[in-house]
Amino acid sequence: MGSRQELPVSAVLVHGLWAVPEDWMWVRGLLEERGVTVVAPDLPSHRSTDDGLLADVIAVRDAIVASPRPTVVVGWSYGCDVAGVAADGLEGVLRLVYVSSVPQPLHPEARDDSWLDSIPNLVWDAQGRFVLDDGWQEDNGRPRFAAAIQRHLDEHPRRPVPRTTMSDPVEAEAWRSIPTVALIGETDEMTSTEMRSWAREAIGEVRDIATDHFILFNRPEVVVDAVMGVPVANGE
């Protein structure tokens, strides 16, 4: 039986940059209704002044190994970078689901993070960690999110991370050997046309979702469909 017909027993959900595991609450609820065991690790980079991508990869790899098989590994935004390395070489991973991001190519050396210094809406703390200011919660001066999502964000403030999240090497490409689908918001300004085209060539399946970067908040059902292997036509 092919991997798309086999149902997952578990799902490992990897949160995004500055985020919290609780951001998956809407996706988690729908998956658990379907009997899927959900694991949402808290990335070390969001609890440390030093740990970056490499430490996050170890934590997520441990979570995958400890999860009942078969499993699906899901990342949101930066969490996709982590998942795309952590799942490499592990048996029993049905698929990878990239939410609001595309695969990172192999980069065995430390990456240049100097571009961070030119982004005006980053806030830096005394430990050299950075977080996005709160402007992203508005769209042209109006609230971006529904009231329930905004309450969640108010209760779970975004967390600063060290530069190593961006500068650590990318040591593996699990997406080359594991079936992978990317869900990209049609109005997601963080994913360029070039990135979308590259992803279609690299992994073959990119689903265009009628929303922005925040698919896990605004369209949790399409994440669940991808986890469960439900085929969905582009532009659904």
N, C-alpha and C positions, 0 to 999 in steps of 0.2 A: 504494500500500500504506500502511495506517495506521501510526502510530508504534508501536502496541503489537505489531504483527507484525514490525517491523524490529528486528533484533538489534544491540546496540551493539558497536562495535569496541573502545571504550575506556570506562573509568569513572574519574572524578575523585572521590576519597574525601577528605572534609574532616573532620578530627578535631574533637573537642569541646573545651570549656573545660578548661584545666589538663592537657590530654591530650598524646599523642604520635602521630605518624603510624603507628607500629608497632601501635597499638591495632586497626588494621584487619587484622591478620595473618590472622585466621580467614576474614574476608570475602575478603580478597585471594587467599588460596589457592584458595578455591572458584571465584572468578571466573577466575583464571588457568588452572584446569583446563578451563574452558570456552573458552579462547582469547581472553579479554578482556584487553587491555592496561590495567594499573592504574597510576594516578598518585595519590600521596598526599602533597600538599605539606605542609611544616612551616610552620605559620602564624607570621608575623613577630611577632605579639603575644606569642608564647610564647618569644621570643628577644630581647626588647627591653623597655626601661623606658618607652617612649613609644608604640609602635605599637599601634593598636587595631583596631576593626572595619574602618575604611576601608583600612588597610594590608593587612589580611587579604583583603579583597575584591580588591585589585589583584593579590595573589599568586595567588589562586585563579583569577581571570579569566585571568591569564597562563598558568596550567596548563591551563585549558580550551582556550584558543586554540592551545596547542602540542600538544594531544592529537589523535590520529587520530579522524576522524568516521565514523559518528555516535557520540556519547558520551552517557553518563548521568552527572549530577552528584549525588553523595550526600553528605549532611551528617549528622553525629550531634550532637544537642543544640545547643550553640552553633554548631557547624559548619553547621547549617541556616540560621542567620541570615546567615552568610557566603555560602553557596551561593545563597540566595534573592536576593541582590543581584548577585553575581559573574556569574551566567549570563544576566543581562538583556540582551536584544538580540542574543545570539550565535546564529549559524546552526549547525545540525547537532547541537543538544542534543535528544536524544529525549525525555528526561523528567528531572524532579527527584525524588529520593527523600529524604524527611525521616524520619530515624530518631530517635525519642524527642523530637520537637518538632513544633511547628506553625508555619505561616508568620507572619512579622513584617509587619504593615502598614507602609505608607510613613510615615516620620517624618523630614521633611527638615531639621528642626532638631536641635540637640544634645539628647539625652535626659537626663532626671533620673536620676542614679545614687545619690541619697542613701539609697535603700533598702538599699544594700550595708552601710551603717554599723550597721544594726540586726540583722544576721545574726551570731549568736554563734559559729558554728563556722567562720568564716573566719579565716585566719592572714595577717597583713600583714607584709611585709618592710620594710627601711629605705628602699627606693625607692618605697614606696607601692603595691606590687603585692600581690595577694591570691591565696590558694589555699585550697581546702577542706581541713579537717583530715582525719585518717585514719579518723574514725568511720564514714564511709560504706562502708568495706570490711567492716563487720559488720552483722548483722541480729539485733537483740535479743541481742547479746553473742556470737553465733556467726558464724563466717566466712561471708561472703555468697557467695563464689565457689568454684568447683572449684579443685583444686590447681594445674592448669596455668595458669589465669587469674591466680591469686594470685601465682604465680612471675613471670608477665609483669609484673604491677603492681609487684612488689618490684624487678624489674630496670629498670623504667621509672617512676621516681617522678613524681608529678604536678608540674606547673610553674606558678609564679605568673604572673599576667597584670596589666597595668595597667587602671585604671578605664575607659579609653577603649574597651575591649571592650564595655562596657555603655552608655557615654555618646555614642559617635559616632552620627551620624544614620544612618537606614536610607533609602538614596537610591533604591531601586528595588524592584519587586515582580515578579521573574521568574516566580514561580508563577502569576501572572495570565495569562500568555501561553504558558507551557510546561506540558504535562501533568505533573501532580504527584500523588504518592501519599505518604501519611504512615503510618508504622508506629509505633503507640503501644502500650506495654506495658499490659496490663490492670491491673497493680498499680503503675504509674508514678505516684508521688505528686507528681512535678514537673509533670504535665500535668493540670490541673483538668477537671472535667466541662464547665465553660463553654468552656474552650479546645478540648476535643474537639468540642463541638457547633459552635463557630465554624468549626473546620477542615472539618467535613463540609459546611457551607454554602459555604465559600470555595473548596475544591478538589475536593469531591465524593467523593474516595476516601480513606478512613481505614481502615486494617486494624488490628484489635485482636489483639495478640500475647500469648500466654500466658507472660508474663514481666514483668520490671520495667523500669527505665530503661535497663538495660544489654543491650539487644537485640543489639548488635554482638558482645558476648562470648557471650551465652547462646543466641542463635538466629541465627547468621550466615546460615543457609540461607534464612531468610525475607527477609533483605536482598538476597541474590543473586537470589531469585525476582523481587523488585520491580525490580531492575536489568535483568533479562532480559525483563521484561514478562510474566511468568507470572501469570495471574489466580489469586488466592487468596481464598476466601470469608472474610468476617469471622468471627472467633472460631476460626480454623483451628487 
